[in-house]
């Protein structure tokens, strides 16, 4: 194969109307909302559909996001792009904070400090990104997330600080 000949692959992407999920924000606790997503009662956010997330687990203060490593995640070096890894780490950390919030309270990420430990490829299999609370105060929360391959090997780690705020009344 020369530089101008390429093996072609394609992918079709569909997503659910994000307004369906956004309409629930603030009316239920974060844990209830995440459980409704897990159980298929409301659609996951488009970002999880975009990256090919296949599901997640949730309990108060702990969330795991699942996604198989796929070729369409690759960078030019033939490994999963760091932005995809950071997306998983941010999602797990943020959703972990969300799982602790009552109705009427929201959050946003203030930072994400990421460490890439090992390369991620399709051989990594089903990725599991686990989030856990380190500390939660009234106005900020600190969470960590760990990305593991299907053998349980640590691939990346992050910590995130999230701002906690009251949502405007509907």
C-alpha positions, -999 to 999 in steps of 0.1 A, spaced: 0 0 0 14 34 -10 10 66 9 -20 76 -12 -38 42 -9 -56 38 24 -77 10 38 -111 27 45 -133 21 75 -165 39 84 -186 45 115 -221 59 118 -229 80 148 -263 87 163 -272 104 195 -303 111 216 -317 146 221 -297 160 250 -327 181 261 -344 149 273 -317 144 299 -311 181 306 -348 184 315 -342 161 345 -312 181 358 -322 196 391 -355 178 396 -339 146 409 -308 138 429 -276 131 409 -277 95 420 -313 91 408 -305 107 375 -274 85 369 -293 54 378 -320 64 353 -293 66 326 -278 33 337 -312 16 335 -321 31 301 -349 53 314 -332 84 300 -305 85 273 -268 89 282 -252 122 272 -241 125 236 -204 125 246 -207 89 258 -224 79 226 -198 97 206 -168 79 222 -186 45 222 -193 41 259 -212 9 265 -225 15 300 -217 24 335 -222 14 371 -232 38 398 -236 40 435 -233 70 458 -197 83 456 -186 57 430 -191 55 393 -175 32 366 -177 40 329 -172 12 304 -159 15 269 -141 -9 245 -109 6 231 -115 9 193 -95 19 163 -115 51 158 -101 63 191 -65 62 177 -40 90 173 -14 89 145 9 67 167 -16 38 168 -28 42 204 -59 57 219 -58 95 218 -51 112 252 -82 133 247 -104 101 247 -87 89 278 -91 123 295 -128 123 285 -133 90 303 -113 102 334 -133 135 335 -166 116 331 -160 92 358 -147 118 383 -175 143 375 -203 117 376 -189 105 409 -194 140 423 -228 142 407 -238 109 425 -235 127 458 -256 158 450 -292 163 461 -319 176 437 -314 213 428 -276 211 431 -252 210 401 -215 208 395 -188 217 369 -152 206 366 -127 232 376 -96 211 367 -85 177 357 -49 166 365 -41 136 343 -13 110 343 -10 87 313 7 56 326 6 30 298 -4 31 261 -40 21 254 -48 0 222 -76 -22 210 -56 -50 227 -65 -33 260 -101 -46 255 -129 -33 276 -118 -2 294 -131 5 329 -128 40 343 -136 41 380 -143 73 399 -143 78 437 -147 108 460 -116 120 478 -132 149 496 -166 166 493 -173 200 509 -201 225 506 -187 243 475 -161 220 461 -154 183 457 -123 164 448 -126 131 430 -102 107 415 -106 84 385 -86 54 374 -86 39 339 -80 1 338 -78 -24 309 -98 -56 309 -70 -74 329 -71 -47 356 -39 -30 347 -38 7 355 -35 28 323 -41 63 335 -51 82 366 -66 117 372 -78 139 400 -105 165 395 -118 194 415 -155 203 409 -174 234 418 -207 226 435 -236 252 431 -273 256 435 -292 253 402 -316 281 392 -352 273 401 -372 260 371 
